[in-house]
Amino acid sequence: MGDVVALPVRREQPGTREAPEPLWRESVGRELRHERHATGRRLVDVAEVAGVSPQYLSEVERGLKDPSSELLAAMAGALGLSIGTLASRVGSTAPQSPVCLAA
């Protein structure tokens, strides 16, 4: 079946007070929420157009859920964004790191 691999825990670096860099899902969620607020749309309206529940969209915006590419495309599309545009925005605002570059 395969080996179980422990994932590293995100922690502050010793001797610094820097917060851990955001995960991809957190950066994507923040950008989706920013776009929704910028266009003055309600959570329930965007969720309806995207075909997801308002609760799920809220969890994505808060970085709690990692949506599939199909759901991400639906949510971005409901806001008038393409996946490429969304990824470019996230990549340009997030710190350069392997997490962002790998996405």
Secondary structure, DSSP 4 states (H G I P E B T S, - for coil): -----PPPPP-PPTT--PPPPPPHHHHHHHHHHHHHHHTT--HHHHHHHHTS-HHHHHHHHTT-----HHHHHHHHHHTT--HHHHHHHHHHHSPP-HHHHH-
